[in-house]
Every structure is written in structure tokens, then in C-alpha cells.
């Protein structure tokens, strides 16, 4: 399994927009072929910090998703809504 993790600190003035949007993003992401899981978590210790996880069956499935309109829209929105640039990691189960 391949996991994509995105950490984002959202500007307070964009929090409501982010929360509404992320529900739709996760719904769309879960419809992609070979996705195992998609979720977003709010950090309990740091206000406005969120962690978005998608778990994929294969690296190829993630690669296709990363080129999708769904993912490109997420990136565009995060660039606008984040206090600082978001961070992202791709990891694999061992």
C-alpha cells in the first residue's frame, strides 16, 4: 500500500471554505480506482492544522490520481488557503 500524506495549516479566514471543500474532495477521491482509504484529520494540539491521507493499492494508481482534476483542484485551493506552503509525503508500508 502507498500512502500520500498532506499536512496543511489553513488561514483562519479560509477555515469554513476548507471544511466544506474537503468533504467533497474526499468523496471524489474515494471514487477512484484502487484507492483503499481517504480521510482528513484535524490536529488536536495545533489549531488550523490538518492532515489529509489517501491510501492506494499501487504507486500507479496514486500517479494517475495526482494528475487528476480532483487533485489539481486540491493543490490550487491549498496554495490559496494555507498560511505556509503545505507539506506532502508519499510512504509505503513495510
C-alpha positions as CSV (number, residue, x, y, z in Angstrom):
1,X,0.0,0.0,0.0
2,X,1.1,3.5,-0.8
3,X,0.1,6.4,1.5
4,X,0.0,10.0,0.5
5,X,0.1,12.4,3.4
6,X,-0.5,16.2,3.2
7,X,0.0,18.5,6.1
8,X,-1.6,21.9,5.8
9,X,-2.1,24.9,8.1
10,X,-5.2,26.8,7.0
11,X,-5.6,30.5,7.3
12,X,-8.4,31.2,9.8
13,X,-10.4,33.2,7.2
14,X,-10.5,30.2,4.9
15,X,-11.3,27.5,7.5
16,X,-15.0,27.3,6.7
17,X,-14.3,27.0,2.9
18,X,-11.7,24.3,3.6
19,X,-14.0,22.3,5.8
20,X,-16.8,22.4,3.2
21,X,-14.4,21.6,0.3
22,X,-12.6,18.7,2.0
23,X,-15.8,16.8,2.4
24,X,-16.4,16.9,-1.4
25,X,-12.7,16.2,-2.1
26,X,-12.7,13.1,0.0
27,X,-16.0,11.9,-1.6
28,X,-14.5,12.3,-5.1
29,X,-11.1,10.7,-4.1
30,X,-12.9,7.6,-2.7
31,X,-14.4,7.0,-6.1
32,X,-11.1,6.5,-7.8
33,X,-10.0,3.0,-8.8
34,X,-7.5,1.3,-6.5
35,X,-8.0,3.7,-3.6
36,X,-8.1,1.9,-0.2
37,X,-8.9,4.9,2.1
38,X,-9.1,8.7,2.1
39,X,-9.5,10.9,5.2
40,X,-8.7,14.2,6.8
41,X,-7.8,14.7,10.4
42,X,-7.7,17.9,12.5
43,X,-4.6,18.2,14.7
44,X,-5.7,18.2,18.4
45,X,-2.7,20.2,19.5
46,X,-2.4,22.8,16.7
47,X,-5.4,24.8,15.7
48,X,-5.9,25.1,11.9
49,X,-3.5,22.2,11.2
50,X,-4.9,19.4,9.1
51,X,-3.6,16.0,7.8
52,X,-5.1,14.6,4.6
53,X,-4.4,10.9,4.0
54,X,-5.0,8.8,0.9
55,X,-4.0,5.2,0.7
56,X,-3.6,3.5,-2.6
57,X,-3.2,-0.1,-3.8
58,X,-0.4,0.7,-6.2
59,X,2.0,3.6,-7.0
60,X,0.5,3.7,-10.4
61,X,-3.0,4.4,-9.0
62,X,-1.6,7.3,-7.0
63,X,0.3,8.6,-10.0
64,X,-2.9,8.7,-12.1
65,X,-4.8,10.4,-9.2
66,X,-2.0,13.0,-8.8
67,X,-2.6,14.1,-12.5
68,X,-6.4,14.3,-12.0
69,X,-8.6,17.4,-11.9
70,X,-9.6,16.4,-8.4
71,X,-6.0,16.5,-7.1
72,X,-5.1,19.6,-9.1
73,X,-8.0,21.5,-7.6
74,X,-7.0,20.4,-4.1
75,X,-3.5,21.7,-4.8
76,X,-4.8,25.1,-6.1
77,X,-7.1,25.5,-3.1
78,X,-4.4,24.7,-0.6
79,X,-2.0,27.1,-2.2
80,X,-4.6,29.8,-1.7
81,X,-5.9,28.7,1.8
82,X,-2.6,27.8,3.6
83,X,-0.6,30.1,5.8
84,X,2.6,28.5,4.6
85,X,3.1,26.0,1.7
86,X,1.6,22.7,2.5
87,X,4.0,19.7,3.0
88,X,3.4,16.3,1.4
89,X,4.9,12.8,1.7
90,X,4.5,9.5,0.0
91,X,5.3,6.5,2.1
92,X,4.9,2.7,1.7
93,X,4.0,0.0,4.2
94,X,6.9,-2.2,5.2
